[in-house]
């Protein structure tokens, strides 16, 4: 009882004060804390070798730093955008104007 009284009360200048709420420990750890787990389907585990010249490497590094992203993220997103911009069959055939 004395430990319980000490945890919930405090002596001040004008006498004994009692807390209206129970003491809460803010240092609790559970299994679901932090970053959520990545599913097996979304996990990035395969490396794709890509050869770049020093000029290309410097260009991508500089532009990625300016964007605040990693070079891998820029190349990944750029590759996806490139494929999406292509036609359904993967070509960029221009339609000729009929005269």
Secondary structure, 3 states (H helix, E strand, C coil): CHHHHHHHEEEECCEEEECCCCCCCCCCCCCCCCCCCCCCCCCCCCCCCCCCCHHHHHHHHHHHHHHCCCHHHHHHHHHHHHHHHCCCCCCCCCCCCCC
